[in-house]
Amino acid sequence: MENTGPLKGLVVADFSQLAQGPWATQMLGDMGAEIIKIEPINGDWMRHYSYGNLYPEGESISFISFNRNKRSIALDLKEDEGKEIALRIILKADILIENFRPGVMERFGFGYEQIKKLNRRLVYCSSSGYGNSGPYITRPGQDLLAQSISGTAALNGKKGDIPVVTAVGQADLLTSLFIVQSVIAAIYSREKSGKGQKIEANLLSSIVGFHVQEITAYLHKGINPERSESGIPNPWLGAPYGLYDTKDNYLAIGMNSVRRLARIVGLAKYDSEEYDSNNILENRDLIRNDFNKIFQTKTTGEWLIILLEHDIWCSQVNTFNEMVDDPQIKHNEMIIDYDHPRAGNIKTTGFPVHYSETPQNIYKPAPLLNEHAAEILKEFCNYNDEQLVAFINK
């Protein structure tokens, strides 16, 4: 397919690995930017790890998930030729994104202070676990660790149980989103000033920033929120918010008046003025358990018909199997597929936003390691055929 995205024409030198950097560059690629993925000789770390140990024809599902719409070249940045090729790509790039540990790019000779003298228009984004300075600078940074340090894990789970981290890599992917919005903002600034700049992102700050409401409430109240005994999924929220058992599955109930909900489902115990609130913290576990007994008497589908007729905030609780067949998911085209040269047909997620004039599409599958070396070397380094053969052979 043709690249018709709104960022077509921007070149990104992508030194990132794992998830936070690659998902950011994939989003930029989905929006039309040209992503040159500069990998170590053995490839991105994610090529050798995969969710569920899924490797169709030897290709990591995790790598494929985060690396469509890119071209790959494998370079040894400890060798002069590798450094020279990387530098030539950087000099033609609009954006550079890296997520090495602090100091690694400087050791390669590609730190911001070194590069900005050569490409003053470059937007340089450095992403790390905890930041480029501070007491944790030498610590390894990873999603589970950032969730734990940030206090996020302590918000999840039942009272008295071990804290719970989210199944999705929340800190990683939030950082990806912050990277994308930040580099696009910096490109806009460059169009006015003519100058690029350095952006610093990190997992810990991203996930702390994401919990603005929860942390602000704590700072105002001054005591830690207490998790629910019955499984209400947010320690700051009360009844009737949460998930409930039904006769055949589960039901999600949002923030609704306890009294109004009680009237609809026939729970007379709570049909009084004191239960008009949609967020009752006192006795929330008792209230939740009483509603749970009522919801167990009908199927999820039966309850949805009853509750939606009264405009109650509610929904079914889908598994992935049910989600991919959900009519709204299908309508939004959030499950798509494309052909990969080795792994075959890949089903994956679609584009969360749509552009009316510059539609997004998948114009490149996730690349094989070093797949685009020849074309990148011709385009960025003016290599002749003899030089290309020597490079590939080496």
FIBARO-859559 format. One record per residue: y, x, z of N, C-alpha, C in turn; residue in one letter. Coordinates in steps of 0.2 Angstrom, whole numbers, plus 5000, padded with zeros to 4 digits. Each point is the difference from the previous one (the first is absolute). Layout:
<atoms>
YXZYXZYXZA ...
</atoms>
This chain:
<atoms>
499450045000500649965000500650045000M 500649984998500650034999500350005007E 500450055002500450015006500649964999N 500149945003500649975000500449995006T 499850045005500349995007500750025000G 500349975006500850015000500250075002P 499550045002500250075002499750054994L 499949984994499850044995500550054998K 499850065000500550064998500150045006G 499849985006500050045006499450045001L 500050065001499550055001499950025007V 499449995003499850015007499550065000V 500250055004499550065001499749985006A 499349985000499649975006499650065002D 500250035006499550045004499649975005F 500049945001499849965006499249994999S 499749995006499349995000499949945005Q 499349985001499849955004500349934998L 500449975005500249934999500849994999A 500350035006500749985000500450024994Q 499950064998500450034994499749964993G 499450014999499749974994500149924999P 500049965005500249934999500749994998W 500450055003500749994998500150024993A 499750064998500150024993499749954995T 499449975002499749954996500549944999Q 500349985005500549945000500650024995M 500250065000500550034996499850004993L 499350024999499750004993499949934998G 499849955004500049934998500649974998D 500650035002500649984998500350044994M 499650044997500150034994500250085000G 500150035006500150075001499450044997A 500250064998499450044997499850055006E 499449995002499850035006499550064998I 500250065002499650064998499750025007I 499449995000499650015007499850085000K 500250045004499950075000499550015006I 499350014998499550005005499850075001E 499750025006499650065001499450004995P 499850065000499450024995499449955001I 499949985006499449965002500249935000N 500749984999500249935000500349985006G 500349945000500349965005499449995005D 500250015007499549995005499649944999W 500449954998499749934999499449994995M 500050054995499550004995499350015004R 500050035006499450025003499849965006H 500449945001499949955005500149934997Y 499649955002500149944998499849945005S 500449955000499849945004499349984998Y 499649995005499349974999499650054996G 500250075000499650044996499949984993N 500549974997499949974993500350054995L 499550024995500250054995499749984994Y 500349954996499749984994500150064995P 499450024997499950064996500450065002E 500050015007500250065003500849995002G 500349954998500749995001500249965007E 500450035004500149975007500449934999S 499749955003500449935000500750015003I 500050045006500650015003500550044996S 499850054996500550034996500249964994F 499649964997500149954995500549955002I 500049985007500449955002500850025000S 500150075001500750025001500250044995F 499750014994500250054995500049984993N 500149934999500149984993500750024997R 500149994994500650024996500350075002N 499550055000500250075001499650044995K 500350064999499750054997499850065005R 499550034999499750065004500050074997S 500250045004499950074998499950045007I 499450045000499850045006500350074999A 500350025006500450075000499850035006L 499950075000500050045006500750035001D 500349975005500750015002500050075004L 499550035001500050075003500050054994K 499949984994500050054994500749994997E 500250064996500750004997500049944994D 499550004996500049954995500049935003E 499649985005500149945003500749985002G 500350055004500649995002500549994995K 500050044994500449994995500049944996E 499449974999499949944997500349945005I 499850005006500349955005500850005000A 500250064999500850015000500349974994L 499750014994500249974994500049925000R 499549985003499949925001500649985005I 500150035005500549995005500750004997I 500150054996500750004996500149954996L 499549964997500149954996499949935003K 499950005007499949945003500649975003A 500049935001500549975004499949995007D 499350005002499849995007499450045001I 500050035006499550045003499749975006L 499449995001499749975006499450045002I 500050025007499550045002499949985008E 499350015002499949985007499550055003N 500250074998499750055004500250005007F 499750045004500250025007500750034999R 500549995005500650044999499950074999P 500450034995500050074999499650024994G 499549964998499650024995500450014993V 500449954998500350014994500550065000M 500350015006500450065000499650074999E 499450005002499650064999499850004993R 499949954996499950004993500650024996F 500650005003500650014997500349944997G 499849945002500349944998500349965005F 500350035006500349965005500749974997G 500349955003500649974997500550054999Y 500250045005500550055000499950054994E 499450014998499850054995500149964993Q 499849945000500049964994500749974998I 500449985004500649974999500550044996K 499950075001500450054996499850004993K 499449984998499850004993500049934997L 500049955004500049934997500449965005N 500750004999500449965005500049935000R 499749974994499949935000499349975003R 499650055002499449985003500049965006L 499749945000499949965007499350035002V 500050035006499550035003499749975006Y 499449975000499849965006499450045003C 500150015007499550035004499749965005S 499449995000499749955005499550035004S 500049995006499550035005499849955005S 499650035005499749965005500549985005G 500450055003500549985005500750034999Y 500150034994500750024999500050084998G 500550024997500050074999500350055005N 500149975006500250045006499849965006S 500050035006499949975006499350025003G 499949985006499450025004499349994997P 500049964995499349984997499950044993Y 500550044999500050034993499350034998I 499750035005499450044998499349955001T 500149945002499549955001499849984993R 499349984999499849974994500249935001P 500349974994500349935000499549964995G 499849945003499649964997500149935002Q 499849954996500249935001499749975007D 499450025002499749975007500550035005L 500150075000500450035005500749975000L 500349994995500749975000500049935003A 499549964998500049935003499950015008Q 499650055002499950005007500650035004S 500350054997500650025003500649955001I 500049964994500649955000500049955004S 499449995004499949945004499749944996G 499950004994499849954996499349985002T 499550045001499349995002500049965007A 500550015004500049975007500249924999A 500349984994500249944999499449954998L 499550034998499449964996499450005005N 499649954999499449995004500149955006G 499549995004500049965005500250045007K 500349965005500150035006499450035003K 500150065002499450045004499650044995G 500049984993499650034995500450074998D 499650044997500350064997500549984995I 500650044999500549984995499750004993P 500349974995499749994994500550034994V 499850044996500450024994499849954994V 500550004996499849954994499550034995T 499649964997499550034995500450034994A 500549984998500450034994500450065003V 500150054996500450065002500749985001G 500249965005500749975000500650065000Q 499950055004500550055000500150044993A 499450014997500050034993500449964995D 499849935000500249964995500749985001L 500249995006500749995002500550064998L 499750065001500450064998500150004992T 499449984997500149994992500649964998S 500049945003500549954998500750035002L 500150045006500650035001500250054995F 499550044998500150054995500349974994I 499749954997500249974994500749975000V 500249975006500649975000500650055001Q 499850065003500450055002500250044993S 499550024997500150044994500449964994V 499849945000500449964995500749995002I 500249995007500750005002500350074999A 499650055000500350074999500250014993A 499549974995500250014993500649964999I 500149945003500649964999500650045002Y 500050045006500550045002500250064995S 499450024998500150064995500449984994R 499949944998500349974994500850005001E 500249995006500750005001500350075002K 499650045003500250075002499850064996S 499549994996499750054996499650055004G 499949995007499650045004499449975003K 499450045000499549975004500050015007G 499549995004500050025007499350005003Q 499950025006499450005003499949945005K 499449974999499849945004499450025005I 500049995006499550015004499749945003E 499349994999499749945003499450025004A 499849965005499450025004499649945002N 499450015002499649945002500249975006L 500250045005500149975007500749964999L 500550034997500649965000499949944996S 499650004995499949944996499749945004S 499550025003499749945004500449985006I 500450055003500449985005500649954998V 500250024994500649964997499749934998G 499450004998499749934997499949955006F 499950035006500049965006500649985004H 500550004996500749995002500149945005V 499749944999500049945004499750015007Q 499350034999499750015006500350055005E 500250064997500350055004500749985003I 500449964996500649985002499949955006T 499549965000499949955005499850045007A 499650054999499850045006500650045003Y 500450024995500650045003500549955004L 500049944998500449955003499749975007H 499350005000499749975005499850055005K 499850064998499950065004499350015003G 499549954998499350015002499649994994I 499450035000499550004995499849934999N 499949984993499749934999499350005002P 499849955002499349995003499549964995E 499550034998499649974995499649945002R 499949954996499649945002499350015001S 499749965005499350005002499649974995E 500349954996499649954996500150034993S 500450054998500050024993500649984996G 500549975003500649994997500350074997I 500150004994500050074996500750045001P 500449975004500750045002500249995007N 500050055004500250005007500649975001P 500550004996500749975001500049924998W 499449974997500049944998499549955005L 500249945000499649965004499649944996G 499849955004499649954996500549964996A 499849974994499350004998499850054995P 500550054999499950054995499350045000Y 499650004995499450045000499549974995G 499450035001499449984996499549965004L 499749954997499649955004499349994996Y 499549995004499449984997500049934997D 499649994995499949934997499349995000T 499849944997499349985000499650054995K 500450024995499650054995500450074999D 500650015003500350064998500650015005N 500650024998500550015004500749974997Y 500549995005500649974998500550045003L 500650014996500650045003500549955001A 500350005006500549965002500750045002I 500549994996500650035001500449985006G 500750015000500449985005500249934999M 499749955004500149935000500149985007N 500349945001500149975006499349985003S 499950025006499349995003500049925001V 500549975002500049935001499849964993R 500450024995499949974993499350014998R 499750065001499350014997499549965005L 500250005006499549965004500049934999A 500549974998500049934997499649994994R 500150054996499649994993499350005001I 499750055004499350015001499749965006V 500449965004499849965005499850045006G 500550045002499950045007500649975004L 499849955003500649965004500250045006A 499650055003500250045005500750044999K 500150014994500750044998500549964997Y 499949935000500549964997500649985005D 500450055002500549995005500650054998S 500649985003500650044998499950085002E 499650015005500050085002499650044994E 499749964996499650044995500349994993Y 500749995000500349994993500150074997D 500050055004500150074997499450024995S 500250054995499550034996499850075002N 500250025006499850065002499950005008N 499549975002499950005008499650055002I 500350055004499650065003499749985006L 500249965004499749985006499349964999E 499550025003499349964998499850004993N 500350054996499850004993499350004998R 499650045004499350014999499649935001D 500249965006499749945001500249954994L 500650004998500249954995499650024993I 500050074999499650024994499349975000R 499750015006499349985000499949935000N 500549965002499949935000500049984993D 500550024996500149994993499350024996F 499850065002499450034996499449955001N 499949965006499549955000500149954995K 500649985000500149944995499950024993I 500250064998500050024993499250014998F 499650015005499350014999499649944997Q 500449945001499749944998500049984993T 500450044996500049984993500050074996K 499949994993500050064996500750034999T 500150064997500650024999500449964994T 499649984995500349964995500249935002G 499649975005500349945003500650015004E 500150055004500650015004500650014995W 499950044995500550024995500349934997L 499649964998500249934998500449975005I 499849995006500449975005500650035002I 500050075001500650035003500550014994L 499850024994500550014995500449944998L 499749945001500349944999500649995005E 499950035006500650005005500450064999H 499950044995500450064999500050055006D 499450005003499850055005499950074997I 500350055003499950074997499250025001W 499650004995499350015001499750034993C 499450035001499750024994499350025001S 499650004995499350035001500050075001Q 499450035003500050075001499550034995V 500250034995499650024994499650075002N 499450014998499750064999500250034993T 499950064999500250034993499749964995F 499349985001499749964995500349944998N 500349975005500349934999500750024998E 500450055002500650014998500150014992M 499550044997500150024993499949934996V 499749955003499949944996500649955002D 500450015005500549965002500549984995D 500149944999500449984994500750035000P 500450015005500650035000500050074998Q 499550045003499950074998499950004992I 499649964998499950004992500649984997K 500449955002500649994997500550055000H 500050045005500550065001499750064996N 499450004997499750054997500050075004E 499749995006500050055005499350044999M 499649984996499350034999500050014992I 500050074998500050014993499550064999I 499950014994499550064998500350044994D 499750065000500150044994499450054999Y 500050034995499450054998500250075002D 499550035004500150075002499550044995H 500250064998499650044995499350025003P 499950005006499450025003499749955004R 500449975005499749955004499949934997A 500249994994500049934997500549955002G 499849945000500549955002500250005007N 500650005002500350015007500349935001I 499849975005500449945003500450025005K 500649985001500550035005500549955001T 500550025004500649955002500550004994T 500449954999500550004995500750025003G 500549984997500750025001500349945005F 500250025006500349955005500649974998P 500450044995500649974998500050004992V 500449964997500050004993500850004997H 500050034994500750014997500049964994Y 500549964999500149964994500150044993S 500350055001500250044993499650064999E 499850035006499650064999499350005004T 499649964997499349985003499650075002P 499749995005499550065002499349994997Q 499750054999499350004998499650075002N 499450004999499650065001499950034993I 500450054999500050044993499650065001Y 499850025006499650065001499549995006K 499350014999499649995006500150065004P 499750005006500050065005499750064996A 500450055000499850064996499350045002P 499750024996499550055001500350075002L 499750045005500350065002500250044994L 500650024999500250054995500049974993N 499949935000499949974993500650014995E 500650015003500650004996500350074999H 499650055002500350075000500350024994A 499649994994500350024994500649974998A 500149935001500649974997500650015005E 499850015007500650025004500250074999I 499650054999500250074998500450004994L 499849964995500450004994500749975001K 500049945004500649975001500550035004E 499850035006500450035005500150084999F 499550034997500050075000499950034993C 500049964995500050034993499450044999N 499449995003499450054999499849994993Y 499850054997499750004993499249995001N 499749994994499249995001499750055003D 500150064999499750065003500150005008E 500649995002500149995007499749955003Q 499949944997499749945002499250025001L 499750034996499350025000499950045006V 500450055001500050055005500049975007A 500549955000500149965007499449965001F 499849964996499449965001499450045002I 499950054996499450045002500050035007N 500650025002500150035006499949955006K 
</atoms>
